[in-house]
């Protein structure tokens, strides 16, 4: 079965702190994709990153970085020097063939960045 | 600008009434999806469509119906059979539903449905 776990329900940090959002996934497929989305208070999900199962290189985009480790089935997301505008719910998602290639979303982590 | 639009943003319905949520995209995407989001929970797939005049049930299709008569449009009807319809509904689209795992789903702004 496909499953995505985001154990942190809510996180609060003070502006300029670094914060890591955890994502652990389960799949029997060897080929799959992992995604992160951001949902600001407006409600629309915004695509952040996509990573395939064969590429374990970490990725950095500005203040955002992602650490993909197949050995622990984790795809963690770090925000460096957080800002108030980073406050949102963040979803990790998995896409794999044995789920009809549809997305399986985690329950989300609500991040509050306090000024 | 290319994107996905959903209307209305807020919708109120009386118990026993059917209501239709609109979703339109001008991204020329083949695949479209409907998700339901309840407070504090992730997204659950209601229906998806890979091509015009074709659609499949997702994990929680009971009490919902869809149509796909045009590539750009994928309306969702919440019927009176849906026992707990109050939720946030999100529409998404992607280039293709199958055959390309890398396809990213892009989302609309959502419709918040409240049953009175």
Interface residues (C-beta under 8 A of the other chain):
Chain A: X4 X9 X31 X32 X33 X35 X37 X42 X43 X44 X45 X46 X47 X50 X52 X91 X95 X96 X97 X100 X101 X102 X103 X105 X106 X107 X108
Chain B: X33 X40 X41 X42 X43 X44 X45 X48 X56 X58 X88 X90 X92 X97 X98 X99 X101 X102 X103 X104 X105 X106 X107 X108 X109 X110 X112
